[in-house]
Amino acid sequence: LPCLSTKSTVYPGCCLALSVPLLAHLHALLPQPPALTLSIGSGYGLLEAILLNPPYNVNIVGVEVQPSPNTHLPHTRHRTVPGSRFLEPLAQEAGVWMFAYPRRVGLLDEYLREHGGGKVEMVVWIGPTMDWEDYRGCFEEWQVEAKSAEEVGGRAWEVIAVARKS
């Protein structure tokens, strides 16, 4: 895993620019073990692998579409679904869902419709500011706080939105 600095840096296979302050912010948002965080659309799994390891030690599982490009998460912390229209049933058990640079608004809507009545209490959405307006409507029944990622060590054109059940 890369050694992060205070400067936001893009690493191969990770859309989100990572930094020590950004990871500290995410760590403060995510629940402590044994509570489960499900990262939906984990890609190569770099962000999740960093959060899984010290000093963060988040109980996190990444989900990606087959064939998954995952190269960072151990097999026990990675799930796959057959296609982008399929949902991971573990979402029913996770208290927090994280979407970093999701590709499809419908996927978030489908997860909320199918598994939103489960244990999920919070959704963390991270992505480009210009995409956030498309996703905001998914959270009509939720309390949402959105801030520029730049405030917590990310890039100025990214948003970190935290939606909590009302």
C-alpha positions in Angstrom: 0.0 0.0 0.0 1.2 3.5 -0.7 2.6 5.7 2.1 0.2 8.6 2.1 1.1 12.2 2.7 -0.8 15.4 3.7 -1.1 16.3 0.0 -3.9 14.7 -2.0 -2.5 12.3 -4.5 -4.0 10.2 -7.2 -2.8 6.6 -7.2 -3.2 4.1 -10.1 -6.6 2.3 -9.9 -8.2 4.8 -7.5 -10.4 7.7 -8.8 -10.3 9.5 -5.4 -7.2 11.4 -4.5 -5.9 10.1 -1.2 -4.2 11.9 1.7 -3.7 11.4 5.4 -6.3 14.1 6.3 -8.8 12.6 3.9 -8.4 9.1 5.4 -8.6 10.5 8.9 -11.9 12.2 8.0 -13.3 9.0 6.5 -12.2 7.0 9.5 -14.0 9.4 11.8 -17.2 8.9 9.8 -17.1 5.1 9.5 -18.2 2.9 12.4 -15.8 1.0 14.6 -15.6 -2.8 14.4 -17.5 -5.0 14.6 -19.9 -2.7 12.7 -19.7 -3.4 9.0 -19.0 -0.9 6.2 -19.8 -2.0 2.6 -18.0 -0.2 -0.2 -20.1 -0.6 -3.3 -18.0 -0.3 -6.4 -14.7 -0.8 -4.8 -12.7 -1.2 -8.1 -9.1 -2.1 -7.4 -9.8 -1.9 -3.6 -7.0 0.6 -2.7 -9.1 2.9 -0.6 -10.7 0.0 1.2 -7.4 -1.8 1.8 -6.0 1.3 3.4 -9.0 1.6 5.6 -8.9 -2.1 6.5 -5.3 -1.8 7.8 -3.7 0.1 10.7 -4.1 2.7 11.9 -7.7 2.7 10.7 -8.8 -1.0 11.1 -12.3 -0.4 9.6 -14.4 -3.6 9.2 -14.9 -3.1 5.5 -15.9 -5.3 2.6 -15.6 -4.2 -1.1 -18.1 -5.1 -3.8 -17.3 -5.0 -7.5 -18.8 -6.3 -10.7 -17.3 -9.5 -12.2 -14.6 -9.7 -13.4 -13.3 -7.6 -10.6 -10.1 -5.6 -11.0 -9.4 -6.0 -7.3 -5.7 -6.2 -6.5 -5.6 -4.8 -3.0 -8.3 -6.4 -0.9 -7.9 -9.9 0.5 -10.4 -12.5 -0.8 -12.3 -12.5 2.6 -12.9 -8.8 2.3 -14.1 -8.7 -1.3 -17.4 -9.7 -3.0 -18.4 -9.8 -6.6 -21.8 -9.5 -8.4 -22.4 -10.8 -11.9 -23.3 -7.4 -13.4 -24.0 -3.8 -12.7 -27.7 -4.5 -12.3 -27.1 -7.0 -9.4 -27.0 -6.1 -5.7 -24.8 -7.6 -3.0 -27.1 -9.1 -0.3 -24.5 -8.2 2.4 -25.9 -4.6 2.1 -28.8 -5.8 4.3 -26.3 -6.4 7.2 -24.0 -3.3 6.8 -24.6 -0.2 8.9 -22.8 2.0 6.4 -22.5 2.0 2.7 -19.8 3.8 0.9 -19.9 4.8 -2.8 -16.7 6.3 -4.2 -17.1 7.6 -7.7 -20.2 5.6 -8.5 -21.1 5.3 -12.2 -24.9 5.0 -12.1 -27.5 6.9 -10.0 -29.9 3.9 -10.5 -27.5 1.6 -8.6 -27.8 3.8 -5.5 -31.6 4.0 -5.9 -31.8 0.2 -6.3 -29.7 -0.4 -3.1 -31.9 2.0 -1.1 -35.1 0.4 -2.4 -34.0 -3.2 -1.9 -31.8 -2.9 1.3 -32.5 0.5 2.7 -34.9 -1.0 5.3 -32.0 -3.1 6.7 -29.3 -2.0 9.1 -28.0 0.8 7.0 -28.0 4.1 8.9 -25.5 6.1 6.9 -24.4 6.4 3.2 -21.1 8.1 2.4 -21.0 9.3 -1.2 -17.7 10.6 -2.7 -17.3 11.9 -6.2 -17.1 14.9 -8.5 -19.1 18.0 -7.5 -20.8 18.0 -10.9 -22.2 14.5 -10.3 -23.5 15.2 -6.8 -26.6 17.0 -8.0 -27.7 13.8 -9.9 -27.4 11.7 -6.7 -28.8 14.2 -4.1 -32.4 13.2 -5.0 -31.8 9.6 -3.9 -31.7 10.9 -0.3 -35.1 12.8 0.0 -35.9 11.0 3.2 -32.4 11.3 4.7 -30.5 14.1 6.5 -27.6 15.0 4.2 -24.4 17.0 4.8 -22.2 17.6 1.7 -18.9 19.4 1.8 -16.0 20.0 -0.5 -13.4 17.3 -0.2 -10.8 20.0 -0.2 -11.9 20.9 3.4 -10.7 17.5 4.6 -7.7 16.9 2.4 -9.2 16.0 -1.0 -9.5 17.8 -4.3 -11.5 21.0 -4.7 -13.8 19.5 -7.4 -14.8 16.5 -5.2 -17.6 16.2 -2.7 -18.0 14.0 0.3 -21.7 13.7 1.2 -22.9 11.9 4.3 -26.5 10.9 4.4 -28.1 9.7 7.6 -31.5 8.1 8.1 -34.0 10.7 9.4 
